[in-house]
Amino acid sequence: MRIPRSIAAVAAGSILLLGAAAAAQNGGAQDPAGGQGYQPLPLPDLARIDWIEKSAVACLREGVLEKMELRIGMPVEANGTIGYLHRKFADLTVKKAQRQAEVLGPMEKAQAEVEVATAVVARDRVLNGRRPDMVAAEEVAKHHGELQVALASKREATEKQGIDKADLDLAVQTLEEHTIRAPFRGIVTKRMKNPGESVRANEAVVELGNLDRLAADCYVPIEYAYRVKEGQAVELQPKSKSRTPLPIERKRFRGKITFVDPEIQPIGETAVRIRAEFENPGWELRPGLEGQMTIFLPPEAAAGNPPVDTGTRTAGTR
C-alpha cells in the first residue's frame, strides 16, 4: 500500500522531534560553543562525505615529462613541485634573454651622442651671444638636428631595454610553465603520466585531493528548511556498512553548514539539500564515508518556523 506524501512528511517530522527531544534529555541540547538553548536536530538520511578540493592537475605546456617527483599517496604542499617537462631549451632561452637585457652598449652610446650634441648646441648659443652670426645659421640648424637625432636614439635605446626586459619575463614564465605545481595542499590519489611520456597542454598528469577539510551533503525535511541556515553548527557521527564496527564510528566531528540549497528537491518535493564542512586534521574522515548528521538549531530557530510573509501576492497566485 502506498503511503500518501503528506502522511509521510508528518511522520518524518515527528521522528525528528522525538529524536531531538531525546537528545536534549541526554544533555545534547547545549550549544557546541557552550551556550544554552540549542536544540539538536538529527537528520533522517545519512550524509555522504565528499571532497572540497580535488583536482586533475594538468600541464600548462606541451612537452615530454622529464621527471615526476611524487607517487600515489605522497603529500605535497600548495605550489609544491609535482614534476617537470624537459626544459633545456627553455632554460637556454632564459639565459639568452637575460644577456640581451643586460646589454648596455646602445644606451651608453646614445647617451654620449646626446651629451656631445648638447655641448655643440650650447657652444653655438654662447658664440652667437658674444657676436651675432659668429656661427652660421645653417650650422646652428644642423647642430639642433643632430641633437634631436641623438635624443631619438636615446629613446630608441630605452624602448629596446624595455622590450628586452619583457622578452626576459616571457622566457622566465615559459621556463616556469615547464614545472608542474600543486594548486593546493593535498595528496596524490592518481597518477596518469610517467617520465618519458608526451603530454599535451592542459592534459592531466596526476589527481590531487585535500583531506584537511571535507564536506558532507545531506537532506533536511522541507518543514525544517526555513530553520536551517548557513553558519549553524553540526555534528557528524560516521557510519559504515562494515559488519564489524569501525573505531571511527564512536567519534563525532563538529562542523558548520556552508550551503543551503534554495531549490526544493524535484523528486518528492519533501527535502532541501544542505552542505556542511568539517576540519579533518588527522585525516580520519574519508570521502565516500557516510554519517549521521545532527544540526544544532539556535533558540530562535528551535522555537518554530519564522513567520511567513503575508505581503501583497503577485498576480495569478492563490
N, C-alpha and C positions, 0 to 999 in steps of 0.2 A: 504493500500500500504506500503511495507517495504522500509524504507529509507536506502540507501547504507551507509556502515560503514564509508567511507571517508567523506561523506557529514555530517554525524552526528558528527564526530570528529571536523570538521571545525566549525560547528555551536556551539559546546560546547566551543571551544576556543574563538570564537567571543563573546559569552556571558560572559566568564571570563574577557576578555579585557575590555568590556563595563562596567562590574561591578567594575573593578579595576580603570578605568578612573573616574567613578562616585565617588568612594570613595576618590580618590585623590582630586577631586574638592571640596569635603566636608572637606578637611583637614585631611583625613585618611592616606595620603601618608607619614606621618612622621614616622621615626624610633621609636619604642616603647621606646628606650633608650633616645630619644630626638634629634637624628640627622636628616638630611635632605636626600631626595633622595630615601627613601624606598617606594616601590610600594606594596600596598595591593593586594593580590590575593585571592578573595573569592572562595571557592571550591563549585562545583555544588551539591555535595551529602552531606547529613548531617553526621556529625561524631557521633560516639557512644562512650559514656564514659564507661570506664571499670576499674576494679581493677588493681593495680600494685602489691600489696602484699595481697594475700588471701591464706589461708592455712587451711587444715583439720588437726588440732593439735592432734597428737597421743601419746599414752603411749609408753614409752621405754621398759616397762616390763609387763609381765603377772601378773594379780592380781585382787583384788576386790577394787572397789572405796570406800574409806572411807569418803571423803568429797569433795564437789565441791564449790569453792569459788565464782564462777561467774554465773550469769544468763544471758539470752539473752538480748542484748542491753547494757551490762555493759562494761566499758572500762578497759583495762589492759595495763600496761607498758611493754616494752621489758624485758624479763626474769622474768616477774611477775608471781605469782602463780595462776594457773587455778584450780588445785585440787590435791588430794593426794590419793595414794593407801594405803591400810593397811600396815604399816611399822614397827610394833612392833618387828618382828623377825629380820628385817634388822637393827633396832636400837640396839638390844641386840648383834648382830654380830659385830657392830662397837665398842661397849664397850668392848667386849671380845678381839678383835684385838688390841684395844688401851692398855689394860692391858698387853697383850703379848708383845707389842712393848716397853713398859716401864720397862720390866724386865731387871735388871742389874746384877743379881747374877752370871750367867755364864761368863759374861765379866770380872767381878771383880775377880772371881776365876781363870780364865785363866791368868789374868794379874799378880796375886800373884804367880802363878806357874812359870811364866816366870821370875819374879824377883828372886825367890828362886834358880831356875836352873842357872840363870845368875851369881848369887853370888857364887854358888858352883864351876862353871867353872872358875870364876875369882880367887877363892882361890886356886884351883889346879894349876893355872898358876903361882901364887905368890910362892907357896911352892916349886914347881919344879924349879922355878927360883933361889931359895936360894940353893937348893941341888937337883941335878938330881935324879930321881926315888924316891923322897920322897913320891909321890903319885903314886901308881901302874898304869901302862898303861891301865889295864883293868878298873880301877876306872875312869880314865880320859875319856875313851871311853864311859863308862856308863853315866857319867855326861853330856857329849856332847849330847848323845842320849836323855837324859831326857830334855835337853834344847830344842832340836828340837821338841820333843813331846809337850812341853809347848807352843812353838811358833805356832805349828799347831793347838793346842786347842784355842789359842787366835784368829787365823784366822777363825776358825770354829765359834767362838762366834761372831766375827764381821760379817761374812756372815749371821749368823742366825738373827742378828739385822736387816740387810738389807732386808731379806725375811719377817720378821715380819712387817717392815715398809711398804713393798709392799702389804702385806695382809691387813694392815690397810687402805691403799689408795684404794684398791679394795672394802673393806667393806663400806668406806665412799662414793665411787662412786655408789655402789649399793643402798645405802640409798638415795642418791640424785636422782637416777632414779625413785624412788617412788614418787617424786614430779613432777607434770605435769606443765611445764612452757611455757610461751608465747614466740615464736621465734622473735616476733616484736611487736611494739606498735599497738594496734587496739581495735576493739570492737567485742564482741561475737555475731555472726549472726545466729548461730545454735548450739544446744546442743543435742548430740546423746546419752549420757550416764548420769546416775544419781547414787548417792551414794547407795551402796549395790549391784550394778551390777558388774558382772565379765567382765574383758576386756582381750583381747589377746595383746601380744606385737605388736606394730605398728598399733594398732586399734585406729581410730579417736574417740575422745570424744567431741570435740567442733570444730566449724568452726570459724575462726578468719579473719577479714578483716581490712585493714588500710585505713582510709578515709583521712589521712593527705595529701596524694599525689595520684592523679588519672591520668589515661591515656585516650586518645581519639584516636580511629582509624578512618581513612578516606582514600579517594582515590583521587589521583591527575591525571588529564588527561595526557596521555603519552607525549603530546607535551611540557609539563612543567616539565617532570620527571628529566631532566638534570639541571634545575634551582633550584630545591628544594634540600636543603642539611640539614644534621644534624646540630643542633645548631641554626637554623633560628627561629626568633620569630613568634609566632602565637597568635591569639585571638579567643576565643570561646564564642559565644552567645547561651546560652541554648534555645532549642525549645521543646515544649511539644505538645502532641496531645489533651490536655485538651481544652474544649470549652471555658473555662474562662482562659484568660492569667494568668500565674503564675508570682509573683513578680520577680523571678529569671530570667525570660526572658528579663528583662530590664537591666540585668547586663552583663558585659563582663569580661572574665577571661584571663589573659595573661600566656603563657607558651612557651615552645620551642620544636622543633622537636628533637626526640631522636632516630628515626629509619626511614630509607627509604628502603623499600623492593627492593633488587636488581633484583627481578624477576617480570616481567610483568604479570598481571593477565591473566590466561589462557583463561577465558571466555571473548570473545570480543577483548582481547588484546588491550585495549584502556586506561588502567589506571594502576597506581602503588600505592600500599598501603603504607601509612605512619603512624607513631605513634607520638603523642605529649604528653608531660607530664605537669601537672598543679599542683601547690601548692593549697591546699584546707584547710587552717587553720580553717575556720569557719564551715567546713563540709556542705557547701551549695550545692556543686556539689554532685551528687549521681550516682553510677554505674547504667547503663541502660538508663540514660537520653541521649537525642540526642541534637546536637547543630550545628549551622552554624560556620564553621571554616574558618578563614582568615589567610593566610600566608603573612608575610611581607618580600618581596624579597629585598635583598640589591641592591645597584645601579648596580653592575656588573652583577647580575642575572636578574635584571629588564630590562636591555638594550637588552637582547636577549639571545638565546641559545649559549653556548660556542662553539668554533669551533670544528668540527668533525675531528678526527684523520684520516689523509689521507696517513698513512704509508703503508708499504708492507702488502698486504692482504694474508691471508692463502690460501693454495691450495683448489680449489673447490668452492671459494666464487665468487660472481659476483657483 
